[in-house]
């Protein structure tokens, strides 16, 4: 199969968790061909080539062009066509479903399904205009777009907050929509680009999924969308009251909601990283029957040594490992330090190792605050023999993390963002008993092989840690069960094989039909399309060799059965 892999801001130009997952997926599926389409990197990165070494199965890499290039000037008809499509799009976004606005004699409330149809029709109309006339970047920032947004916000049945939109708000909304709709201006939707793929795999929601949506519209290529963090939920969480005016937040939330609903409707299958993400996809309009839960994979070989019975394990050591990011894990380390103070009162010999990498200047400042808090909580500790040690990992800190897990008796995860707990999986692969706060998918991942406590509760966290420190046999049983569960569910090989099965499932159900094929391609057309008769589609009339002339001539009358 030929896969069009759609990425954003990562693989193959930038390293990180998302890029690492893409690299493992591509390298693990060497039986397929991959064309990588990357959104986000600038032209200087494209000229320098990918940073990540690419395997032979990656045929080519294409990146989004620079958006400062000049665009052709639209004529009068093209401007009128753009105005009609954009006004329809703005109206579908700004209209409040089920409201009449209190206008006497108003029409019946518009159902959400009608708004979705209007949004999809306008979106594809803009895409077709961009394909015929050129890019839309200039038009999306023009006065035509701003006036269309103003009329949509002032309409009787518009969102309540949208009625208060000022000129500055309208300009902000237009600029955001221009950035979100940039994939419409790409030249990726021809037969020699995404149209040549048997499947488009968007590695996240948002712009990559929009590219796959357009490839499906123009070329009939089926779409698979993977969301380890649900794009619409991320938008809701990051657009707080301090980020923009109420009118801006209301309109942009409605736009992303409409776009997400269209992507979920058109995608053949959706994959979520855990049940927590799957529930959010359902709340955002996805059909549960088309969602598959595929857990992120972790390289188990990194923790093979730590998973074996280790003589160097300190039975009195607690370990915390992970990135220090106050934007995601605010209060995590503080909760742990307060809990550890209670642990020390019960078990004075216990020590705590904090192994983390600060995320930027804010992470470094937060780590300094935690060092100060630890010094204040243990003022009598002798210099050089403090019960809390802070250790930073470098850019290649994988060995340090595995060593820390191997040296500790209990791994503690005192909080964290509500996503997939990769650090918890690493501790499970190391065969360590764990104490975790009940956030995100923690309870789903741990599955009864560790202790789970309420988040931001130092007392409950300390009580669970003391219980495990005092019971070595229980620690050993939980650690062995955790490692067995992680090896069964959360390895990179398991993740790769799951996507291999999904690729085959989609290709067998939704083969791409092409009118002309220079070379035979598996899954490009079902076998029955070569059988003469009504099963053959009008776009593919190829006949096998040796077929009689009467069978190939559709105008020949049928032969009557001999009596």
PyMOL commands that set and color helices and strands:
alter all, ss='L'
color gray80, all
select helices_A, chain A and resi 17-28+43-48+76-94+112-133+137-140+143-154+161-164+167-180+182-185+194-196+207-219+231-238+246-266+275-283+288-290+300-307+326-329+332-346+360-377+398-407+422-429+442-446+458-469+472-489+492-509+527-530+549-552
alter helices_A, ss='H'
color red, helices_A
select strands_A, chain A and resi 2-8+33-39+58-63+199-202+223-227+269-272+291-293+317-324+351-358+388-391+410-413+433-437+451-453
alter strands_A, ss='S'
color yellow, strands_A
deselect
rebuild
show_as cartoon
